[in-house]
Amino acid sequence: MSEQAEIGVIGGSGFYSFLDDVTEVTVETPYGEPSDSLFLGELAGRRVAFLPRHGRKHHLPPHRINYRANLWALRAAGVRQVLAPCAVGGLQTKYGPGTLLVPDQLVDRTKSRVQTYYDGHPLPDGSVPHVVHLGFADPYCEAGRQASLAAAREYGWEPVDGGTLCVIEGPRFSTRAESQWHAAQGWAVVGMTGHPEAVLARELELCYSSLTLVTDLDAGAETGEGVSHEEVLRVFGENVGRLREVLFNAVGKLPAKRDCGCGNALTGLDTGITLP
Ligand SMILES: [Zn+2]
């Protein structure tokens, strides 16, 4: 691939559509098609690849996103650091709509998604990924988290530093009982797309961190009718401009040279495959 990038942003067209000189690049992967083309552009002197997580027409529900293809495509394009914004529900009343939270932990409550590249199934090139077990105690790149936090503070949008993102299967929202249970664990926010993105990124030795925007209070934290999709879209629409500003600022704050350890996640392991 001639067009290369170093930083990936997984998010919708609201983030890249107004950039100058955006190049659309189609990437094929051993895992099938990514959600869409990559859209490559330049920001703060860095080459950035944007990937619309749900497809540019937003036609893919969270459980049907080809997460393996998405992360593989980004790596194949040269990306080594990924910023992953996502809309979430607040599980605690103190995290109401408009809260920007940079999680430091994750709980996986998804059910049907392929979570690994190392499953023993041969790739089209004949190589066979071995079974490997990676450390995942701290699921996010700390350098990426700090870049997002610093960018938000600089913008004047005080972020919440840390908290647990609970990822549910969707596409439905939680029942009130599920939501109350999640909240009772002390978890901060709930979403549908932050996993298995995070672990797949680790398996490809990519830096990955999430930047969550609270669009609603989840069913267990509010006393009304529960979450509606319209409400989520409205709050997201109201905040997408400043979320984009923070993201773009964060891109420029990512270290040019990685020394965070994410790039050594597979060191010493015989994976059986060669990463792109
Ligand atoms: Zn890292």
Boltz pocket constraint, residues with backbone or C-beta under 6 A from the ligand:
constraints:
  - pocket:
      binder: B
      contacts: [[A, 141], [A, 142], [A, 143], [A, 144], [A, 206], [A, 207], [A, 208], [A, 258], [A, 260], [A, 261], [A, 262], [A, 263]]
      max_distance: 6.0
